[in-house]
Amino acid sequence: MNRITVVPAKGRAVPDPETGELLLPEGRDVPDDAYWRRRIADGDVVIPNPPAKEVATK
């Protein structure tokens, strides 16, 4: 399964079903599944911008 990196939106506390705890402020790679897509759609988490170094090499 594909994975995506997400971080909590400002002021949001988001449960992480894999760890059983809240998603840490620095975020993490999570499965690209319906749960996380719904969190993105609801504005609970965001996909951070890639570092400028990665953008420049693509």
CHARMM-style PDB file with segment names, atoms N, HN, CA, C and O in Angstrom:
ATOM      1  N   MET     1       0.849  -1.174   0.000  1.00  0.00      PROA
ATOM      2  CA  MET     1       0.000   0.000   0.000  1.00  0.00      PROA
ATOM      3  C   MET     1       0.897   1.242   0.000  1.00  0.00      PROA
ATOM      4  O   MET     1       1.936   1.280   0.660  1.00  0.00      PROA
ATOM      5  N   ASN     2       0.473   2.239  -0.747  1.00  0.00      PROA
ATOM      6  HN  ASN     2      -0.370   2.209  -1.283  1.00  0.00      PROA
ATOM      7  CA  ASN     2       1.212   3.502  -0.771  1.00  0.00      PROA
ATOM      8  C   ASN     2       1.123   4.193   0.575  1.00  0.00      PROA
ATOM      9  O   ASN     2       0.190   3.971   1.346  1.00  0.00      PROA
ATOM     10  N   ARG     3       2.119   5.043   0.847  1.00  0.00      PROA
ATOM     11  HN  ARG     3       2.878   5.223   0.220  1.00  0.00      PROA
ATOM     12  CA  ARG     3       2.146   5.797   2.097  1.00  0.00      PROA
ATOM     13  C   ARG     3       2.291   7.278   1.774  1.00  0.00      PROA
ATOM     14  O   ARG     3       2.868   7.647   0.752  1.00  0.00      PROA
ATOM     15  N   ILE     4       1.764   8.117   2.650  1.00  0.00      PROA
ATOM     16  HN  ILE     4       1.294   7.817   3.480  1.00  0.00      PROA
ATOM     17  CA  ILE     4       1.863   9.557   2.514  1.00  0.00      PROA
ATOM     18  C   ILE     4       2.344  10.133   3.844  1.00  0.00      PROA
ATOM     19  O   ILE     4       2.170   9.518   4.896  1.00  0.00      PROA
ATOM     20  N   THR     5       2.945  11.309   3.786  1.00  0.00      PROA
ATOM     21  HN  THR     5       3.087  11.808   2.931  1.00  0.00      PROA
ATOM     22  CA  THR     5       3.366  11.992   4.999  1.00  0.00      PROA
ATOM     23  C   THR     5       2.308  13.025   5.344  1.00  0.00      PROA
ATOM     24  O   THR     5       1.896  13.814   4.493  1.00  0.00      PROA
ATOM     25  N   VAL     6       1.873  13.015   6.589  1.00  0.00      PROA
ATOM     26  HN  VAL     6       2.208  12.374   7.280  1.00  0.00      PROA
ATOM     27  CA  VAL     6       0.889  13.987   7.054  1.00  0.00      PROA
ATOM     28  C   VAL     6       1.355  14.596   8.369  1.00  0.00      PROA
ATOM     29  O   VAL     6       2.088  13.970   9.134  1.00  0.00      PROA
ATOM     30  N   VAL     7       0.918  15.826   8.619  1.00  0.00      PROA
ATOM     31  HN  VAL     7       0.323  16.334   7.997  1.00  0.00      PROA
ATOM     32  CA  VAL     7       1.138  16.499   9.896  1.00  0.00      PROA
ATOM     33  C   VAL     7      -0.202  17.060  10.340  1.00  0.00      PROA
ATOM     34  O   VAL     7      -1.037  17.397   9.501  1.00  0.00      PROA
ATOM     35  N   PRO     8      -0.423  17.165  11.654  1.00  0.00      PROA
ATOM     36  CA  PRO     8      -1.693  17.731  12.117  1.00  0.00      PROA
ATOM     37  C   PRO     8      -1.813  19.196  11.693  1.00  0.00      PROA
ATOM     38  O   PRO     8      -0.828  19.934  11.687  1.00  0.00      PROA
ATOM     39  N   ALA     9      -3.017  19.599  11.344  1.00  0.00      PROA
ATOM     40  HN  ALA     9      -3.817  19.000  11.349  1.00  0.00      PROA
ATOM     41  CA  ALA     9      -3.262  21.009  11.047  1.00  0.00      PROA
ATOM     42  C   ALA     9      -3.139  21.797  12.349  1.00  0.00      PROA
ATOM     43  O   ALA     9      -3.308  21.241  13.434  1.00  0.00      PROA
ATOM     44  N   LYS    10      -2.851  23.065  12.241  1.00  0.00      PROA
ATOM     45  HN  LYS    10      -2.714  23.517  11.360  1.00  0.00      PROA
ATOM     46  CA  LYS    10      -2.664  23.905  13.422  1.00  0.00      PROA
ATOM     47  C   LYS    10      -3.897  23.830  14.335  1.00  0.00      PROA
ATOM     48  O   LYS    10      -5.029  24.041  13.901  1.00  0.00      PROA
ATOM     49  N   GLY    11      -3.643  23.528  15.593  1.00  0.00      PROA
ATOM     50  HN  GLY    11      -2.723  23.357  15.946  1.00  0.00      PROA
ATOM     51  CA  GLY    11      -4.716  23.469  16.577  1.00  0.00      PROA
ATOM     52  C   GLY    11      -5.518  22.178  16.587  1.00  0.00      PROA
ATOM     53  O   GLY    11      -6.520  22.083  17.295  1.00  0.00      PROA
ATOM     54  N   ARG    12      -5.100  21.184  15.817  1.00  0.00      PROA
ATOM     55  HN  ARG    12      -4.286  21.261  15.241  1.00  0.00      PROA
ATOM     56  CA  ARG    12      -5.836  19.921  15.745  1.00  0.00      PROA
ATOM     57  C   ARG    12      -5.089  18.796  16.447  1.00  0.00      PROA
ATOM     58  O   ARG    12      -3.862  18.714  16.381  1.00  0.00      PROA
ATOM     59  N   ALA    13      -5.838  17.935  17.117  1.00  0.00      PROA
ATOM     60  HN  ALA    13      -6.834  18.001  17.171  1.00  0.00      PROA
ATOM     61  CA  ALA    13      -5.306  16.710  17.719  1.00  0.00      PROA
ATOM     62  C   ALA    13      -5.961  15.557  16.968  1.00  0.00      PROA
ATOM     63  O   ALA    13      -7.185  15.429  16.960  1.00  0.00      PROA
ATOM     64  N   VAL    14      -5.148  14.725  16.342  1.00  0.00      PROA
ATOM     65  HN  VAL    14      -4.154  14.829  16.348  1.00  0.00      PROA
ATOM     66  CA  VAL    14      -5.664  13.687  15.453  1.00  0.00      PROA
ATOM     67  C   VAL    14      -5.234  12.308  15.945  1.00  0.00      PROA
ATOM     68  O   VAL    14      -4.038  12.044  16.073  1.00  0.00      PROA
ATOM     69  N   PRO    15      -6.197  11.423  16.223  1.00  0.00      PROA
ATOM     70  CA  PRO    15      -5.844  10.061  16.624  1.00  0.00      PROA
ATOM     71  C   PRO    15      -5.182   9.313  15.472  1.00  0.00      PROA
ATOM     72  O   PRO    15      -5.573   9.456  14.314  1.00  0.00      PROA
ATOM     73  N   ASP    16      -4.187   8.524  15.806  1.00  0.00      PROA
ATOM     74  HN  ASP    16      -3.870   8.408  16.747  1.00  0.00      PROA
ATOM     75  CA  ASP    16      -3.481   7.701  14.826  1.00  0.00      PROA
ATOM     76  C   ASP    16      -3.858   6.249  15.110  1.00  0.00      PROA
ATOM     77  O   ASP    16      -3.416   5.688  16.113  1.00  0.00      PROA
ATOM     78  N   PRO    17      -4.661   5.633  14.253  1.00  0.00      PROA
ATOM     79  CA  PRO    17      -5.123   4.268  14.533  1.00  0.00      PROA
ATOM     80  C   PRO    17      -4.007   3.222  14.555  1.00  0.00      PROA
ATOM     81  O   PRO    17      -4.170   2.176  15.184  1.00  0.00      PROA
ATOM     82  N   GLU    18      -2.885   3.475  13.892  1.00  0.00      PROA
ATOM     83  HN  GLU    18      -2.752   4.325  13.381  1.00  0.00      PROA
ATOM     84  CA  GLU    18      -1.773   2.507  13.908  1.00  0.00      PROA
ATOM     85  C   GLU    18      -1.050   2.478  15.252  1.00  0.00      PROA
ATOM     86  O   GLU    18      -0.634   1.417  15.719  1.00  0.00      PROA
ATOM     87  N   THR    19      -0.903   3.663  15.875  1.00  0.00      PROA
ATOM     88  HN  THR    19      -1.241   4.524  15.495  1.00  0.00      PROA
ATOM     89  CA  THR    19      -0.153   3.726  17.128  1.00  0.00      PROA
ATOM     90  C   THR    19      -1.053   3.741  18.354  1.00  0.00      PROA
ATOM     91  O   THR    19      -0.609   3.423  19.458  1.00  0.00      PROA
ATOM     92  N   GLY    20      -2.317   4.109  18.167  1.00  0.00      PROA
ATOM     93  HN  GLY    20      -2.678   4.367  17.270  1.00  0.00      PROA
ATOM     94  CA  GLY    20      -3.244   4.219  19.292  1.00  0.00      PROA
ATOM     95  C   GLY    20      -3.063   5.512  20.075  1.00  0.00      PROA
ATOM     96  O   GLY    20      -3.674   5.690  21.129  1.00  0.00      PROA
ATOM     97  N   GLU    21      -2.228   6.417  19.567  1.00  0.00      PROA
ATOM     98  HN  GLU    21      -1.732   6.273  18.711  1.00  0.00      PROA
ATOM     99  CA  GLU    21      -1.976   7.695  20.221  1.00  0.00      PROA
ATOM    100  C   GLU    21      -2.265   8.820  19.240  1.00  0.00      PROA
ATOM    101  O   GLU    21      -2.636   8.580  18.091  1.00  0.00      PROA
ATOM    102  N   LEU    22      -2.091  10.058  19.711  1.00  0.00      PROA
ATOM    103  HN  LEU    22      -1.791  10.253  20.644  1.00  0.00      PROA
ATOM    104  CA  LEU    22      -2.296  11.197  18.829  1.00  0.00      PROA
ATOM    105  C   LEU    22      -1.119  11.339  17.874  1.00  0.00      PROA
ATOM    106  O   LEU    22       0.022  11.033  18.220  1.00  0.00      PROA
ATOM    107  N   LEU    23      -1.417  11.807  16.667  1.00  0.00      PROA
ATOM    108  HN  LEU    23      -2.344  12.055  16.386  1.00  0.00      PROA
ATOM    109  CA  LEU    23      -0.374  12.083  15.684  1.00  0.00      PROA
ATOM    110  C   LEU    23       0.521  13.185  16.234  1.00  0.00      PROA
ATOM    111  O   LEU    23       0.032  14.233  16.657  1.00  0.00      PROA
ATOM    112  N   LEU    24       1.827  12.952  16.230  1.00  0.00      PROA
ATOM    113  HN  LEU    24       2.224  12.101  15.886  1.00  0.00      PROA
ATOM    114  CA  LEU    24       2.778  13.917  16.761  1.00  0.00      PROA
ATOM    115  C   LEU    24       2.840  15.161  15.871  1.00  0.00      PROA
ATOM    116  O   LEU    24       2.569  15.077  14.674  1.00  0.00      PROA
ATOM    117  N   PRO    25       3.196  16.319  16.448  1.00  0.00      PROA
ATOM    118  CA  PRO    25       3.248  17.564  15.657  1.00  0.00      PROA
ATOM    119  C   PRO    25       4.163  17.487  14.436  1.00  0.00      PROA
ATOM    120  O   PRO    25       3.904  18.146  13.429  1.00  0.00      PROA
ATOM    121  N   GLU    26       5.235  16.686  14.516  1.00  0.00      PROA
ATOM    122  HN  GLU    26       5.445  16.151  15.334  1.00  0.00      PROA
ATOM    123  CA  GLU    26       6.122  16.568  13.353  1.00  0.00      PROA
ATOM    124  C   GLU    26       5.555  15.645  12.288  1.00  0.00      PROA
ATOM    125  O   GLU    26       6.118  15.547  11.198  1.00  0.00      PROA
ATOM    126  N   GLY    27       4.447  14.963  12.582  1.00  0.00      PROA
ATOM    127  HN  GLY    27       3.989  15.043  13.467  1.00  0.00      PROA
ATOM    128  CA  GLY    27       3.794  14.092  11.619  1.00  0.00      PROA
ATOM    129  C   GLY    27       4.545  12.804  11.386  1.00  0.00      PROA
ATOM    130  O   GLY    27       5.526  12.513  12.071  1.00  0.00      PROA
ATOM    131  N   ARG    28       4.081  12.021  10.404  1.00  0.00      PROA
ATOM    132  HN  ARG    28       3.284  12.257   9.847  1.00  0.00      PROA
ATOM    133  CA  ARG    28       4.752  10.769  10.057  1.00  0.00      PROA
ATOM    134  C   ARG    28       4.166  10.219   8.774  1.00  0.00      PROA
ATOM    135  O   ARG    28       3.159  10.715   8.269  1.00  0.00      PROA
ATOM    136  N   ASP    29       4.820   9.173   8.246  1.00  0.00      PROA
ATOM    137  HN  ASP    29       5.639   8.770   8.656  1.00  0.00      PROA
ATOM    138  CA  ASP    29       4.302   8.464   7.079  1.00  0.00      PROA
ATOM    139  C   ASP    29       3.181   7.551   7.545  1.00  0.00      PROA
ATOM    140  O   ASP    29       3.322   6.815   8.522  1.00  0.00      PROA
ATOM    141  N   VAL    30       2.066   7.612   6.828  1.00  0.00      PROA
ATOM    142  HN  VAL    30       1.952   8.209   6.034  1.00  0.00      PROA
ATOM    143  CA  VAL    30       0.896   6.807   7.171  1.00  0.00      PROA
ATOM    144  C   VAL    30       0.389   6.124   5.909  1.00  0.00      PROA
ATOM    145  O   VAL    30       0.749   6.534   4.806  1.00  0.00      PROA
ATOM    146  N   PRO    31      -0.439   5.092   6.044  1.00  0.00      PROA
ATOM    147  CA  PRO    31      -1.008   4.458   4.846  1.00  0.00      PROA
ATOM    148  C   PRO    31      -1.900   5.445   4.089  1.00  0.00      PROA
ATOM    149  O   PRO    31      -2.619   6.238   4.698  1.00  0.00      PROA
ATOM    150  N   ASP    32      -1.848   5.388   2.781  1.00  0.00      PROA
ATOM    151  HN  ASP    32      -1.264   4.744   2.286  1.00  0.00      PROA
ATOM    152  CA  ASP    32      -2.713   6.231   1.951  1.00  0.00      PROA
ATOM    153  C   ASP    32      -4.060   5.515   1.832  1.00  0.00      PROA
ATOM    154  O   ASP    32      -4.364   4.884   0.820  1.00  0.00      PROA
ATOM    155  N   ASP    33      -4.855   5.632   2.899  1.00  0.00      PROA
ATOM    156  HN  ASP    33      -4.607   6.144   3.721  1.00  0.00      PROA
ATOM    157  CA  ASP    33      -6.140   4.920   2.936  1.00  0.00      PROA
ATOM    158  C   ASP    33      -7.294   5.886   3.197  1.00  0.00      PROA
ATOM    159  O   ASP    33      -7.094   7.096   3.309  1.00  0.00      PROA
ATOM    160  N   ALA    34      -8.486   5.340   3.290  1.00  0.00      PROA
ATOM    161  HN  ALA    34      -8.648   4.358   3.198  1.00  0.00      PROA
ATOM    162  CA  ALA    34      -9.690   6.156   3.456  1.00  0.00      PROA
ATOM    163  C   ALA    34      -9.661   6.986   4.738  1.00  0.00      PROA
ATOM    164  O   ALA    34     -10.121   8.128   4.742  1.00  0.00      PROA
ATOM    165  N   TYR    35      -9.125   6.427   5.825  1.00  0.00      PROA
ATOM    166  HN  TYR    35      -8.751   5.499   5.821  1.00  0.00      PROA
ATOM    167  CA  TYR    35      -9.077   7.167   7.095  1.00  0.00      PROA
ATOM    168  C   TYR    35      -8.280   8.452   6.928  1.00  0.00      PROA
ATOM    169  O   TYR    35      -8.770   9.528   7.270  1.00  0.00      PROA
ATOM    170  N   TRP    36      -7.063   8.361   6.411  1.00  0.00      PROA
ATOM    171  HN  TRP    36      -6.664   7.487   6.133  1.00  0.00      PROA
ATOM    172  CA  TRP    36      -6.213   9.543   6.302  1.00  0.00      PROA
ATOM    173  C   TRP    36      -6.700  10.485   5.202  1.00  0.00      PROA
ATOM    174  O   TRP    36      -6.566  11.702   5.334  1.00  0.00      PROA
ATOM    175  N   ARG    37      -7.255   9.953   4.134  1.00  0.00      PROA
ATOM    176  HN  ARG    37      -7.364   8.965   4.027  1.00  0.00      PROA
ATOM    177  CA  ARG    37      -7.827  10.824   3.092  1.00  0.00      PROA
ATOM    178  C   ARG    37      -8.990  11.634   3.660  1.00  0.00      PROA
ATOM    179  O   ARG    37      -9.172  12.799   3.305  1.00  0.00      PROA
ATOM    180  N   ARG    38      -9.777  11.012   4.544  1.00  0.00      PROA
ATOM    181  HN  ARG    38      -9.628  10.066   4.831  1.00  0.00      PROA
ATOM    182  CA  ARG    38     -10.884  11.738   5.181  1.00  0.00      PROA
ATOM    183  C   ARG    38     -10.345  12.824   6.114  1.00  0.00      PROA
ATOM    184  O   ARG    38     -10.894  13.925   6.163  1.00  0.00      PROA
ATOM    185  N   ARG    39      -9.277  12.524   6.851  1.00  0.00      PROA
ATOM    186  HN  ARG    39      -8.831  11.630   6.812  1.00  0.00      PROA
ATOM    187  CA  ARG    39      -8.665  13.528   7.748  1.00  0.00      PROA
ATOM    188  C   ARG    39      -8.151  14.716   6.932  1.00  0.00      PROA
ATOM    189  O   ARG    39      -8.254  15.863   7.365  1.00  0.00      PROA
ATOM    190  N   ILE    40      -7.593  14.432   5.738  1.00  0.00      PROA
ATOM    191  HN  ILE    40      -7.509  13.500   5.386  1.00  0.00      PROA
ATOM    192  CA  ILE    40      -7.126  15.508   4.854  1.00  0.00      PROA
ATOM    193  C   ILE    40      -8.316  16.328   4.376  1.00  0.00      PROA
ATOM    194  O   ILE    40      -8.284  17.557   4.434  1.00  0.00      PROA
ATOM    195  N   ALA    41      -9.362  15.662   3.904  1.00  0.00      PROA
ATOM    196  HN  ALA    41      -9.387  14.664   3.857  1.00  0.00      PROA
ATOM    197  CA  ALA    41     -10.552  16.349   3.396  1.00  0.00      PROA
ATOM    198  C   ALA    41     -11.216  17.203   4.474  1.00  0.00      PROA
ATOM    199  O   ALA    41     -11.746  18.274   4.179  1.00  0.00      PROA
ATOM    200  N   ASP    42     -11.190  16.730   5.725  1.00  0.00      PROA
ATOM    201  HN  ASP    42     -10.759  15.860   5.964  1.00  0.00      PROA
ATOM    202  CA  ASP    42     -11.801  17.474   6.825  1.00  0.00      PROA
ATOM    203  C   ASP    42     -10.914  18.593   7.354  1.00  0.00      PROA
ATOM    204  O   ASP    42     -11.359  19.404   8.167  1.00  0.00      PROA
ATOM    205  N   GLY    43      -9.656  18.646   6.899  1.00  0.00      PROA
ATOM    206  HN  GLY    43      -9.295  17.988   6.238  1.00  0.00      PROA
ATOM    207  CA  GLY    43      -8.739  19.682   7.348  1.00  0.00      PROA
ATOM    208  C   GLY    43      -8.064  19.371   8.670  1.00  0.00      PROA
ATOM    209  O   GLY    43      -7.469  20.257   9.284  1.00  0.00      PROA
ATOM    210  N   ASP    44      -8.148  18.113   9.122  1.00  0.00      PROA
ATOM    211  HN  ASP    44      -8.632  17.393   8.623  1.00  0.00      PROA
ATOM    212  CA  ASP    44      -7.509  17.722  10.378  1.00  0.00      PROA
ATOM    213  C   ASP    44      -6.003  17.548  10.217  1.00  0.00      PROA
ATOM    214  O   ASP    44      -5.245  17.822  11.148  1.00  0.00      PROA
ATOM    215  N   VAL    45      -5.564  17.097   9.048  1.00  0.00      PROA
ATOM    216  HN  VAL    45      -6.180  16.875   8.292  1.00  0.00      PROA
ATOM    217  CA  VAL    45      -4.149  16.938   8.750  1.00  0.00      PROA
ATOM    218  C   VAL    45      -3.868  17.557   7.396  1.00  0.00      PROA
ATOM    219  O   VAL    45      -4.769  17.755   6.582  1.00  0.00      PROA
ATOM    220  N   VAL    46      -2.595  17.860   7.174  1.00  0.00      PROA
ATOM    221  HN  VAL    46      -1.863  17.700   7.836  1.00  0.00      PROA
ATOM    222  CA  VAL    46      -2.173  18.398   5.878  1.00  0.00      PROA
ATOM    223  C   VAL    46      -0.957  17.618   5.400  1.00  0.00      PROA
ATOM    224  O   VAL    46      -0.224  17.029   6.195  1.00  0.00      PROA
ATOM    225  N   ILE    47      -0.761  17.626   4.100  1.00  0.00      PROA
ATOM    226  HN  ILE    47      -1.356  18.104   3.454  1.00  0.00      PROA
ATOM    227  CA  ILE    47       0.444  17.037   3.512  1.00  0.00      PROA
ATOM    228  C   ILE    47       1.445  18.175   3.411  1.00  0.00      PROA
ATOM    229  O   ILE    47       1.206  19.147   2.694  1.00  0.00      PROA
ATOM    230  N   PRO    48       2.579  18.067   4.130  1.00  0.00      PROA
ATOM    231  CA  PRO    48       3.541  19.169   4.116  1.00  0.00      PROA
ATOM    232  C   PRO    48       4.183  19.334   2.750  1.00  0.00      PROA
ATOM    233  O   PRO    48       4.285  18.382   1.977  1.00  0.00      PROA
ATOM    234  N   ASN    49       4.615  20.554   2.462  1.00  0.00      PROA
ATOM    235  HN  ASN    49       4.532  21.328   3.090  1.00  0.00      PROA
ATOM    236  CA  ASN    49       5.346  20.811   1.216  1.00  0.00      PROA
ATOM    237  C   ASN    49       6.689  20.108   1.284  1.00  0.00      PROA
ATOM    238  O   ASN    49       7.329  20.100   2.335  1.00  0.00      PROA
ATOM    239  N   PRO    50       7.122  19.521   0.184  1.00  0.00      PROA
ATOM    240  CA  PRO    50       8.444  18.886   0.197  1.00  0.00      PROA
ATOM    241  C   PRO    50       9.528  19.944   0.355  1.00  0.00      PROA
ATOM    242  O   PRO    50       9.334  21.082  -0.070  1.00  0.00      PROA
ATOM    243  N   PRO    51      10.656  19.602   0.951  1.00  0.00      PROA
ATOM    244  CA  PRO    51      11.753  20.561   1.069  1.00  0.00      PROA
ATOM    245  C   PRO    51      12.170  21.078  -0.308  1.00  0.00      PROA
ATOM    246  O   PRO    51      12.047  20.359  -1.300  1.00  0.00      PROA
ATOM    247  N   ALA    52      12.653  22.295  -0.377  1.00  0.00      PROA
ATOM    248  HN  ALA    52      12.752  22.879   0.429  1.00  0.00      PROA
ATOM    249  CA  ALA    52      13.044  22.924  -1.650  1.00  0.00      PROA
ATOM    250  C   ALA    52      14.052  22.060  -2.406  1.00  0.00      PROA
ATOM    251  O   ALA    52      14.017  22.020  -3.636  1.00  0.00      PROA
ATOM    252  N   LYS    53      14.939  21.375  -1.708  1.00  0.00      PROA
ATOM    253  HN  LYS    53      14.967  21.408  -0.709  1.00  0.00      PROA
ATOM    254  CA  LYS    53      15.945  20.523  -2.332  1.00  0.00      PROA
ATOM    255  C   LYS    53      15.270  19.418  -3.167  1.00  0.00      PROA
ATOM    256  O   LYS    53      15.713  19.125  -4.277  1.00  0.00      PROA
ATOM    257  N   GLU    54      14.217  18.815  -2.641  1.00  0.00      PROA
ATOM    258  HN  GLU    54      13.857  19.053  -1.739  1.00  0.00      PROA
ATOM    259  CA  GLU    54      13.518  17.741  -3.359  1.00  0.00      PROA
ATOM    260  C   GLU    54      12.800  18.305  -4.575  1.00  0.00      PROA
ATOM    261  O   GLU    54      12.799  17.672  -5.631  1.00  0.00      PROA
ATOM    262  N   VAL    55      12.186  19.486  -4.453  1.00  0.00      PROA
ATOM    263  HN  VAL    55      12.187  20.000  -3.595  1.00  0.00      PROA
ATOM    264  CA  VAL    55      11.464  20.093  -5.559  1.00  0.00      PROA
ATOM    265  C   VAL    55      12.424  20.424  -6.696  1.00  0.00      PROA
ATOM    266  O   VAL    55      12.098  20.208  -7.863  1.00  0.00      PROA
ATOM    267  N   ALA    56      13.598  20.944  -6.368  1.00  0.00      PROA
ATOM    268  HN  ALA    56      13.862  21.120  -5.420  1.00  0.00      PROA
ATOM    269  CA  ALA    56      14.569  21.334  -7.376  1.00  0.00      PROA
ATOM    270  C   ALA    56      15.108  20.143  -8.159  1.00  0.00      PROA
ATOM    271  O   ALA    56      15.474  20.293  -9.325  1.00  0.00      PROA
ATOM    272  N   THR    57      15.166  18.965  -7.547  1.00  0.00      PROA
ATOM    273  HN  THR    57      14.869  18.843  -6.600  1.00  0.00      PROA
ATOM    274  CA  THR    57      15.717  17.810  -8.231  1.00  0.00      PROA
ATOM    275  C   THR    57      14.696  17.084  -9.086  1.00  0.00      PROA
ATOM    276  O   THR    57      15.068  16.199  -9.856  1.00  0.00      PROA
ATOM    277  N   LYS    58      13.446  17.423  -8.981  1.00  0.00      PROA
ATOM    278  HN  LYS    58      13.143  18.142  -8.355  1.00  0.00      PROA
ATOM    279  CA  LYS    58      12.403  16.723  -9.753  1.00  0.00      PROA
ATOM    280  C   LYS    58      12.142  17.374 -11.073  1.00  0.00      PROA
ATOM    281  OT1 LYS    58      11.296  16.907 -11.835  1.00  0.00      PROA
TER     282      LYS     58
END
